[in-house]
Amino acid sequence: MRAPPEVCVLFLSLLAPGFLYTMNNIPALQEPLPILGMGMVILGFVLLLLFIIVPNKMKVDPLFYVFAQFSFTCMVGLTNALEQDGFISGFMGFYLKMGEPHLSTAYAVMMSYWEGIINFVLFLTIIHRMFKGKSYRSLGLLWAGSSIAHQIVHIPGVVIGKYGSNIRPAFWRNVPFFLVPFWAASVLFSRPREIPVIPADKISMEQKKGLLSRPVDLLLSILLLGAMAFSVFRGFVVLECPLDACFTYIYQYEPYLKDPVGFPRVMMLVYFFYALPLLTVFIYGLKTPGCSWMLDWTIFFAGAMAQTQWCHIGASLHSRTPFTYRVPADKWWPVITLNVLLAAVPALLALRCCTNPAYFMKPVPKGQTTNEKKKN
């Protein structure tokens, strides 16, 4: 490649608003089936360009094409977010009318901002590191967690929410974007992680410490227990538990949970059935030495929680959410604080595992130095 690969991907991604503007001004392309067909054609065209710009002699990681294609869709998402918030116009009208009407909701706008900014930067960084021969496994797992969580909430939320009766063919283009991150995550998990070798005596010393002798881990365990309790409580709330506490919370603190769009309800159930077991095993991992899987799964989970909580917090405050479902002004601080903590705790746990992994590693032979690298 004459230009750095991340520059080429950036250029291709910037073509997305042009395609949208063109389709928004050609009536023949604004029917449900042509929208789906043109979407597939454009993605195919982008993939073809990627094959062309990558020299045949260059060995390319298949994940490059995944990240490059998703980068293109990130620009579509950012265009949608900017148009819904009134910064631009003339790009998404046809798609919201005949493609995916739910993209005008507050949740979808926040989701689009995450895709267009956070994921896009992640993709360019990963592609840069990929072609420089540097490790990008952790960044890839961070993206995989956020992308899978996004689609697990997004697709069922549309189906069971108020937009479920108005699903157009273009909605089904989400299926490959739901499946591909699972494949990418399996590829990334199967690859060996690269971490510094830590002498056996240091690992042994760390692993002999009880939880009470590790104040950071003790604090994280307490915070994880709090996150579990909050997840269980809000799961009961969206399941319409008759307890007074649940009734009070949904009406006086977080009425967004009963927004008919369906996304907040699905998210709370995802936390209840999927995040809760992971939080439980993370507490086990902090208590039990040698759980090397903590080094990967905490990153994956941190990405998932950051994405979902960003969308949830933003949507509960956004002007596109009806006033009756927004967080009441007098309850703003406790509700937002709890939700921010729910996103921050997994991130802090992942940071703790990555910066000081000795407790989670298996003993290594003495004589190795911390400057060496090993495949674990």
N, C-alpha and C positions, 0 to 999 in steps of 0.2 A: 504494500500500500504506500502510495506517495504521501498521503496525509495520515496522521495517526488515526487508528480505527475509531476511537471515541469521537473524533471530529467528524468522521464520515457518518457515524450513527447520529450525531447531533444534527448534521445537515439533513439527513433523511427524515428525522423526526420533525424538523421544522416545516416539512412539506405537508404535514397533516392539516394545519389550518387552511392551506390552499385547497386541498381536496374537499374539505367541508364547505368552504365558501362556494366552490364551483357547484357542488351538489345542491346547496341551498338556493341556487339561482337557476337550476334546470328542472322544471316541473316533471319531466319524464322520469327523473331519478328519485322522485319523492314519494313513491308508493312503497308499501311494506316489503314486497319481495325484491324489487330493484334495489332497495336500500341494503338488504341483506346480501344480495348478489354483488353489488358494487363494493361492499365492505370486504368480502372475500377476495374479490379481484384486486383491490388496492393492497391488501395484506400480501397477496401472492406477488404483486409487482414489487413491493418492498423487499420481499425475500429474494426475488430474482436479482435485484440490484445489489443485495448483500453478497450473493454468490459471485457477481461480476466484479465487485470492488475488492474482494479477497483473492489474492493471487493463488493459482492452482497449486503452486509449490509449497504454499504455507499450510502447515498442519494447524487446523482450527478446532478448538474445543466446541462440540455441538451446542453447549450452553450459550456460546456467543450469539447464535442465531435466535435463541429464546430471548436473551436480554435485549438484543437489538430490536426484535419485533415488539416486545413489550415497551421499549422506549418510544416507539412510534405511537402506540396507544396512549402512553402517558401524556403526549401532547394533545391528543384528542380530549382526554380528561381535563387537562388544564384549560383548554379552550372552552369547554363546557362550564367549568367553575367560574371563569372570568366573565362569561356571558350572563350566567345566572345572577351574578352579583353586580351586573350593570357596567362593567369596565369596557366591554366590547359588545358588538352586535352583528347580526347577519351571518352567523356561522351554524348555529345549532337548531334553529327554529324548525326546520323540516324533520330533524331527527327526533326532537322531543314530541312532535305531533304524530309521526308515523313510525317511529323506531322504538325508543324506550322513554315513554313519558315520565317514568319515575326518576329520571336523571335531573328533574327540576326540583326534587325535594332537598331539604336542608342536609339530610344524611348523605345523599349522593353528591351534593356540592362539596362537602367536607372530604368525602372519599376521593373526589376528583382532584382536590388540592393536594392530598397525600400522594396520589399517583403522579401528578404533574410536577411536584417539587421533590418530595423525599425519595420516591422510587426512581425518578428520573436521575437524580444525582447519584443514587446508589448504582444504577446501571452504568452510567458513564465511568464511575470510579472502578467498578468491577471490570469493565472492558479494558480500561487503561492498565489495571494490574494484570489482567489476563495476558495481554500482549507484551508486557514487560517481564513476564515470567515470575511474577510475585503471587503470593497466596491470596485468594479471594474467597476462600471457603466460608469463613465466618460472616462476611458481608452477604454472601449468597444465602446462607441460612437465615440471616436477619430478614432478607427480602422474602424468602420462601414462607417464613412464618407470617409476615404481614399480608402476603398475597393470598395464602390459603384461608386465613381468618377473614379477610375481606370478602372472598367469594362464598364462604360458608354462611356468612350473614346476609350478603347481598342477594344471592339467588333465592333462598327460601323466603327472605323478607319480601321480595317482589311477589312471589307466588301466593303467600298467605295474607299479604297486606291489601290495602284498598286498590292497588294497581293490578292485582291478580286477575281481575276480570277484563283487563285491557292489554294482555300480553301480545305483542306483535312478533313476526318472524325474526326481526333483528335481535330480539332478546336472547335467542338461542346461540348467538355468536359468543355468549359468555361461557358456553360449555367447554370449548377448548381452553379458554383462559382459566377455567376451574381445574381442568385435568392436568395441564402442562406443569403448573407449580408443584403438584404432587410428584410427578416424574422428576422434575429438577431437584426437589428436596431429597428424593431417594438416591439420586446420583451424588449429591453433595454429602449426604450422610455416609454413603459407602466409601467415599474417598478418605484416605488417612489424614488425620489432622497433623499439623506441624506445630510443635511446641518445644520450648527449650528444655533440655535435659536437666533434671534437678537431682543432685546427689542423693543417694539412698538414705544417708543419715539425716538429711533435712526433711525428706519425706516421712521417715520414721518418727522424727521428733514432732512434726505437725500432726501426724495421725494418732499419736498417743494422747493428744490434748482432748479433753472432754468438751462438750458444748459450752459448759459454764466457763471454761478457760479460753474460749474464743468469743469475746464480746460482740464482735461484728456479726458472726454467724448466729449468735443467740438473738441479737436484735432482728436480723433478717428472718429468723424462724418465727418470732413473735409477729412481725409484719405479715408474713405469709399466712399465719393463722388468722390474722385480722382480715386479710384478703379473702380467705376461705369463708369466713363468717359473713362478710359483705356479699359475696357471690351467692351463698345459700339464701340469705335474706331476700335479695332482689329476685332470685329465682322463684321464691314463694310469692313475692309481690306480683310478678307477671302471670303466675299460675292462679291468681285471684284467691289467695289464702284469706280466709275470713277473719284472721287475727286483727285486732284494732291497730296494732303497730304497722301492719302492712297497708291497711286502709289509709291511715294517717300519712304514711310515707308517700304513697302514690298520688295523693291529692294535695298534700301540703308541701312536699319537698321535691319530688321528681315526677311531675305529671307527664313528662315526655315518655315515660315507660308505657303509657296507654295511648300514645299517638297511633292512629289507625294505619299509618304507612307500614307497620309491621317490623321494621328494622330493629327498634329497641327491644321488642319482645323476643325476637329470635336471638339477639345478642345475649340477653340475660340467660336464655336457655342454653346457649353454647357455653357460657361461663359455668352454668350449673352442671352440665353433663360432661364437659371436656376440660375446661380450665381447672375445675375443682380437683379432679384426680391428679392432674399435673402438679398443682400446688401441694398436694399431699405427698407425692413422691419427691418433690424438691425438699420438703422438710426432712424426709428420710435421708436424702442425699447429703444434707448438711449435718446430719447426726452420725452417718455411717461412712467411715473412710473408704477410699478407693473406688467411689462411684464416678468413673471417668465419663460416663454418659452425660453427667451434669454440664460438662464443658460445651457440649453441642446443644442440648435441649433447652438450656437456659437462654441461649442466644435466639433460638427459634421462637421460644415462648415470648421473649421480650419484644420481638418484632410483631408478633400477633397482638399482644396487649397494647402496644403503642399505637398500632393502626386502628384498632377497634375503639379504644378510648378517645383517640383524637376525633374520630367521627362522631362518637356518642356525645362527648362534651360540646363539640362545635355545633352539632345539630340541636342540642337542647337549649342553645342560646341564640341560634341563628334567626334572622328575621323571616326566613321562609317557613319556619315552624310556626303554626298558629299560636297566638299569644297564650291561649289557655293551656297549651302543652309545654310552654317554656318554663325554665326554673324560676320560681318566684323571686323577686328582687331581695326580699328579706331572708331568703334561705340560700342565697347564692353562695356564700362562703363555705358553709359546711358541705353542701352537695358537691361543689367544684373541688374542694380540698380532698374529699374522699375519692372522687373519680381520678384526680391527678395522682394521688397516692397509689391507686390501683394500677396505673400505668408505670409509675416510677419504681415500685418495688421489684417487679421482674427485671427491669433495666439495671437496678442496683445489684440484684443477685447475679445477673450475667456478668456485670463488670467485676464483681468480687471473684467469680470463678475464673475469669480470664486473666486477671492481674496477679492472682496468687493461687495457682492450680495445684500446689503440692498436696493438699489434703485429699484431692480427688484422683490422684495418680497412683498407679501401682509402683512399688519400689523398683528402683533401677540399680544396676551394679555400681559399686563404689569405683571411684576413679574417673567417672565421666564428669565433664565440666558443664557449667550452665551456659557456656558459649556455643556448645554443639547443638545440633538439631537432631531430633529423632522422629520417627513415625510412630505415633501411638495409636 
